[in-house]
Amino acid sequence: MKTYFFAFISFLHLCYCVRMSARSLLRPQAADIPQLITHWEHEPNKRYQIKDSHIETYPLFVVYKDDHFAGKMLPKQPINYRYHTELSVTGARLDELIHEVILEIQKGKKKYKDFIVLQDKDFSYTDAAGLIVLRFREYPFVLKLFMESPESFVNPWCKGIEQVWFFYMGGGVNRHITGLTRLKNLEYIKTKLDEHPKWHDFIATPRKWFWLPNKPQWIHLTGHNLGSEKETYTARIPGVYAIVADWIEKAEEITLFDKHKRKIALEICNTLDLYIDPHIDNFVVEKGTNKLVLIDTEHFPTLVGLKERQIYSSYSRWYLGLTRKATYDIFFRNKKARKRAQLTPSQLSIF
């Protein structure tokens, strides 16, 4: 079903490109089109930019908070394992291994001494940009590594077709930005489920921490023609950061063919106001406890630009709803609708 969704949106995007290519080169670009400018904080004169009507203030200039990020950093002291609590590894050791794998990635390697690649569909090895998910070989933890440069940040086309759709749907969003929502959203999810009489003993989540390099480099963002056209928006975000999470041992695989689990997953998503992605791969039955673990806590409304609460009774309706939204956002939105989107705050923001 997800494959059909992206195939359909790919067709629409092809039509969109054909339409844009037919635009007269003599026709001037609108003066009020949203603009995003990026540069390394230490290289203010080397700038990159993108102009597109889909760029919005949220989430680009809202989701990164220094105090929240700093308060969720990977500790240097010993961290007990999830399943064998008598065992531990120091955060300092994990930090050392993360620095080493980044060097391997920057050298163009695709296999790593201390890590196993779990997912790289949102990562460009050519640009060393995007999201790559790795598992530590010796320790029961997962590394979600986010890497961008000022140049790659304004180029959604270099990191896979899904990132292009999310750019159009989410107001110029990419995984680098939505990754910053994962720990804040995890707090919301845990609070919501702990208070819920049906789910509080049935649902679990992994522990998660942010990580920064010893010498982080910062990308500076500047936005024009966003929201109030007289304002200039600025923010800075880390060029490289990571999330370290518990590795969850699976008791069984969950698929869309499992009607019972599918119903439970969607009911949980509706309970959480669709704050998590209903995609079935984000749910794991944990070995030993048989609890349903939510392994992906990315704030889904931020990823796809949802601004109002959505309720879905089936996965087919969910995919249809996403398809409808993507079709409108990519292909049919006019100037008036773009202005309205700029000025309409999200009712689902956690920031």
C-alpha positions as CSV (number, residue, x, y, z in Angstrom):
1,M,0.0,0.0,0.0
2,K,2.8,2.4,0.9
3,T,4.5,1.6,-2.4
4,Y,1.3,2.5,-4.3
5,F,1.1,5.8,-2.4
6,F,4.6,6.9,-3.4
7,A,4.2,5.6,-6.9
8,F,1.1,7.8,-7.3
9,I,2.8,10.8,-5.8
10,S,5.8,10.2,-8.0
11,F,3.5,10.5,-11.0
12,L,2.0,13.7,-9.7
13,H,5.5,15.1,-9.1
14,L,6.5,14.3,-12.7
15,C,3.4,16.2,-13.9
16,Y,4.3,19.1,-11.6
17,C,7.8,19.2,-13.1
18,V,6.4,19.2,-16.6
19,R,4.1,22.1,-15.7
20,M,6.9,24.1,-14.1
21,S,9.2,23.4,-17.1
22,A,6.5,25.0,-19.3
23,R,6.7,28.2,-17.4
24,S,8.1,31.0,-19.6
25,L,11.7,31.9,-18.7
26,L,10.8,35.6,-19.3
27,R,8.1,35.5,-16.6
28,P,9.5,37.1,-13.5
29,Q,9.5,35.1,-10.3
30,A,7.1,36.3,-7.6
31,A,8.8,38.8,-5.3
32,D,7.1,37.3,-2.2
33,I,8.0,33.6,-2.8
34,P,9.4,32.0,0.5
35,Q,13.2,31.8,0.6
36,L,15.5,29.7,2.8
37,I,19.2,30.6,3.0
38,T,21.8,28.4,4.7
39,H,25.4,28.7,5.7
40,W,27.9,27.3,8.2
41,E,28.0,29.5,11.2
42,H,31.7,29.9,10.8
43,E,31.4,30.7,7.1
44,P,28.8,33.4,6.8
45,N,29.8,34.4,3.3
46,K,29.4,31.0,1.7
47,R,25.6,30.7,1.3
48,Y,23.1,28.4,-0.3
49,Q,19.5,29.0,-0.9
50,I,16.2,27.6,-2.1
51,K,13.0,29.5,-3.1
52,D,9.8,27.6,-3.0
53,S,6.2,28.4,-2.2
54,H,6.0,25.3,0.2
55,I,8.5,26.6,2.7
56,E,7.0,27.6,6.1
57,T,8.2,29.0,9.4
58,Y,7.2,25.9,11.2
59,P,9.1,23.6,11.6
60,L,12.3,25.0,10.2
61,F,12.6,27.9,12.8
62,V,10.8,26.4,15.7
63,V,11.7,22.8,16.6
64,Y,15.3,23.1,17.7
65,K,15.7,24.3,21.3
66,D,19.1,24.5,22.9
67,D,17.8,23.8,26.4
68,H,15.7,20.8,25.4
69,F,18.5,19.3,23.4
70,A,21.1,19.9,26.1
71,G,18.8,18.3,28.7
72,K,18.5,15.0,26.8
73,M,22.2,14.4,25.9
74,L,23.8,10.9,26.1
75,P,25.4,10.6,29.5
76,K,29.1,9.8,29.8
77,Q,28.7,7.5,32.7
78,P,27.6,3.8,32.5
79,I,24.3,3.0,30.9
80,N,22.6,-0.2,31.9
81,Y,21.3,-2.6,29.2
82,R,17.6,-2.9,28.7
83,Y,17.4,-6.6,29.1
84,H,20.5,-7.4,31.2
85,T,20.5,-4.6,33.7
86,E,23.6,-6.1,35.5
87,L,25.5,-5.2,32.3
88,S,26.4,-1.7,31.1
89,V,28.5,0.4,28.7
90,T,29.7,3.9,29.3
91,G,28.3,6.7,27.2
92,A,31.9,7.7,26.7
93,R,32.6,4.4,24.9
94,L,29.5,4.9,22.6
95,D,30.6,8.4,22.0
96,E,34.0,7.1,20.8
97,L,32.4,4.6,18.4
98,I,30.1,7.2,17.0
99,H,33.0,9.6,16.2
100,E,34.7,6.7,14.4
101,V,31.8,5.7,12.2
102,I,31.3,9.3,11.1
103,L,34.9,9.3,9.9
104,E,34.2,6.1,8.0
105,I,31.1,7.6,6.4
106,Q,32.9,10.7,5.4
107,K,35.5,8.6,3.7
108,G,32.7,7.1,1.5
109,K,32.5,3.7,3.2
110,K,29.2,1.8,3.3
111,K,30.2,-1.0,5.7
112,Y,31.5,-0.2,9.2
113,K,33.7,-1.9,11.7
114,D,31.5,-1.4,14.8
115,F,28.1,-1.0,13.2
116,I,25.5,-2.8,11.1
117,V,23.4,-0.7,8.7
118,L,19.7,-1.1,9.4
119,Q,18.3,1.6,7.1
120,D,19.9,4.0,4.6
121,K,17.0,4.8,2.2
122,D,17.0,8.4,3.4
123,F,20.8,8.8,3.1
124,S,23.0,10.0,0.3
125,Y,26.4,8.4,0.5
126,T,27.6,10.8,-2.3
127,D,26.8,13.9,-0.2
128,A,27.2,12.2,3.3
129,A,23.8,13.7,4.0
130,G,20.5,12.5,5.4
131,L,19.5,9.9,8.0
132,I,21.2,6.6,8.4
133,V,20.2,4.0,11.0
134,L,22.9,1.8,12.5
135,R,23.1,-0.9,15.2
136,F,26.1,-1.2,17.4
137,R,27.8,-4.6,16.9
138,E,28.9,-5.1,20.5
139,Y,26.2,-3.2,22.5
140,P,22.4,-3.4,22.5
141,F,21.8,0.1,21.1
142,V,20.7,1.7,17.9
143,L,22.2,4.9,16.4
144,K,20.1,7.2,14.3
145,L,22.7,9.5,12.7
146,F,21.6,12.8,11.0
147,M,24.1,14.6,8.8
148,E,23.6,17.7,6.7
149,S,25.6,20.6,5.2
150,P,24.2,24.0,4.3
151,E,24.3,22.8,0.6
152,S,22.5,19.5,1.1
153,F,20.0,21.0,3.5
154,V,18.4,23.1,0.8
155,N,18.5,20.2,-1.7
156,P,15.7,17.7,-0.8
157,W,16.3,15.8,-4.1
158,C,19.7,14.4,-3.1
159,K,18.3,12.1,-0.3
160,G,15.6,10.0,-2.0
161,I,12.1,10.5,-3.4
162,E,10.3,10.3,0.0
163,Q,12.2,13.3,1.2
164,V,10.9,15.3,-1.8
165,W,7.3,14.5,-0.8
166,F,7.9,15.4,2.8
167,F,9.5,18.7,1.7
168,Y,6.3,19.6,-0.2
169,M,3.9,18.3,2.5
170,G,5.7,19.5,5.6
171,G,6.5,23.1,4.8
172,G,10.1,22.5,3.6
173,V,10.8,19.8,6.3
174,N,13.4,17.1,6.1
175,R,14.5,14.2,8.4
176,H,17.2,16.4,9.9
177,I,14.5,18.7,11.3
178,T,11.9,16.0,12.3
179,G,14.6,14.1,14.1
180,L,14.8,16.9,16.5
181,T,11.1,16.2,17.4
182,R,11.7,12.6,18.5
183,L,12.6,13.1,22.2
184,K,10.0,15.8,22.8
185,N,7.4,13.6,21.2
186,L,8.6,10.6,23.2
187,E,7.8,12.6,26.4
188,Y,4.3,13.4,25.1
189,I,3.7,9.7,24.1
190,K,4.8,8.3,27.5
191,T,2.7,10.8,29.4
192,K,-0.4,10.2,27.3
193,L,-0.1,6.4,27.4
194,D,0.8,6.3,31.1
195,E,-2.5,8.1,31.9
196,H,-4.5,5.8,29.5
197,P,-6.4,3.0,31.3
198,K,-6.2,0.7,28.3
199,W,-2.7,1.2,27.1
200,H,-0.5,2.0,30.1
201,D,0.5,-1.6,30.8
202,F,0.5,-2.7,27.2
203,I,2.7,-0.2,25.4
204,A,6.4,0.4,25.9
205,T,9.0,2.8,24.4
206,P,12.8,2.6,24.2
207,R,15.1,5.0,26.0
208,K,16.6,7.7,23.8
209,W,19.3,10.3,24.1
210,F,20.7,13.1,21.8
211,W,24.3,13.1,20.8
212,L,26.6,15.8,19.4
213,P,30.2,15.6,18.2
214,N,33.0,17.0,20.4
215,K,33.3,19.9,18.0
216,P,29.9,20.5,16.5
217,Q,29.4,22.6,13.4
218,W,26.2,24.7,13.2
219,I,24.1,25.4,10.2
220,H,22.6,28.9,10.2
221,L,19.1,29.3,8.7
222,T,17.5,32.5,7.4
223,G,14.0,32.7,6.1
224,H,12.3,35.5,4.1
225,N,8.7,35.9,3.0
226,L,7.5,33.5,5.7
227,G,4.4,34.3,7.7
228,S,4.5,38.0,8.0
229,E,6.4,39.1,4.9
230,K,8.1,41.9,6.8
231,E,9.9,39.5,9.2
232,T,13.1,37.7,8.8
233,Y,13.4,34.4,10.6
234,T,16.7,32.9,11.9
235,A,17.7,29.7,13.6
236,R,20.7,27.5,14.0
237,I,20.8,23.7,14.0
238,P,23.6,21.2,14.4
239,G,25.0,19.9,11.1
240,V,25.6,16.5,12.6
241,Y,23.8,15.0,15.5
242,A,22.4,11.6,16.5
243,I,19.9,9.8,18.6
244,V,21.0,6.7,20.6
245,A,18.2,4.3,21.5
246,D,17.7,0.9,23.1
247,W,17.8,-2.0,20.7
248,I,14.4,-3.8,21.0
249,E,14.4,-7.6,20.7
250,K,11.5,-8.8,18.6
251,A,9.2,-11.7,19.6
252,E,7.5,-11.6,16.2
253,E,7.2,-9.5,13.1
254,I,4.1,-7.4,12.6
255,T,2.7,-6.9,9.1
256,L,-0.3,-5.3,7.5
257,F,-1.7,-8.8,7.0
258,D,-2.1,-9.2,10.8
259,K,-5.6,-7.8,11.1
260,H,-5.6,-7.8,14.9
261,K,-2.3,-6.0,15.3
262,R,-3.2,-3.6,12.5
263,K,-6.3,-2.6,14.3
264,I,-4.4,-2.1,17.6
265,A,-1.7,0.0,16.0
266,L,-4.2,2.3,14.3
267,E,-6.2,2.6,17.5
268,I,-3.1,3.7,19.4
269,C,-2.2,6.2,16.7
270,N,-5.7,7.7,17.0
271,T,-5.4,7.8,20.8
272,L,-2.1,9.8,20.3
273,D,-3.8,12.2,17.7
274,L,-1.6,10.7,15.0
275,Y,1.5,12.0,16.7
276,I,3.3,8.9,15.6
277,D,3.6,7.4,12.1
278,P,1.0,4.6,11.8
279,H,3.3,2.6,9.4
280,I,3.2,-0.9,10.8
281,D,7.0,-1.3,10.8
282,N,7.1,1.3,13.7
283,F,5.5,-1.3,16.0
284,V,7.4,-4.2,17.6
285,V,6.2,-7.0,19.9
286,E,8.9,-7.2,22.5
287,K,10.5,-10.5,23.3
288,G,10.0,-11.5,26.9
289,T,7.3,-8.9,27.8
290,N,5.0,-9.3,24.8
291,K,4.4,-5.5,25.0
292,L,3.9,-3.5,21.9
293,V,6.9,-1.1,21.6
294,L,6.7,2.1,19.6
295,I,10.2,2.3,18.2
296,D,9.8,5.5,16.0
297,T,8.7,8.6,17.9
298,E,9.2,11.1,15.1
299,H,6.4,13.7,15.3
300,F,4.3,12.6,12.4
301,P,2.2,15.9,12.0
302,T,5.5,17.8,11.5
303,L,6.7,15.3,8.9
304,V,3.6,15.5,6.7
305,G,2.3,19.0,7.6
306,L,-0.8,18.0,9.5
307,K,-2.3,21.0,11.3
308,E,-5.5,19.6,12.6
309,R,-6.4,16.3,14.4
310,Q,-7.1,13.4,12.2
311,I,-8.9,10.1,13.0
312,Y,-8.7,7.1,10.7
313,S,-10.8,3.9,10.9
314,S,-8.6,1.8,8.6
315,Y,-5.1,1.8,6.9
316,S,-6.7,2.2,3.5
317,R,-8.4,5.4,4.7
318,W,-5.1,6.6,6.2
319,Y,-3.2,6.1,2.9
320,L,-6.1,7.7,1.0
321,G,-6.0,10.7,3.3
322,L,-2.2,11.1,2.8
323,T,-2.5,10.7,-0.9
324,R,-5.2,13.4,-1.0
325,K,-3.1,15.8,1.1
326,A,0.1,15.1,-1.0
327,T,-1.8,15.6,-4.2
328,Y,-3.2,18.9,-3.1
329,D,0.0,20.2,-1.5
330,I,2.2,19.3,-4.5
331,F,0.0,19.8,-7.4
332,F,-3.1,22.0,-6.8
333,R,-2.2,24.6,-4.2
334,N,-2.6,28.2,-5.4
335,K,-1.1,31.4,-4.1
336,K,-4.0,32.0,-1.8
337,A,-3.7,28.6,-0.3
338,R,0.0,29.1,0.2
339,K,-0.6,32.3,2.0
340,R,-3.2,30.7,4.2
341,A,-0.8,27.9,5.1
342,Q,1.9,30.4,6.1
343,L,-0.5,32.1,8.5
344,T,-2.3,29.0,9.9
345,P,-0.7,27.7,13.1
346,S,-0.6,24.0,13.7
347,Q,-3.0,22.7,16.4
348,L,-0.7,19.7,16.8
349,S,2.6,21.3,17.5
350,I,4.5,20.0,20.6
351,F,6.8,23.1,20.7
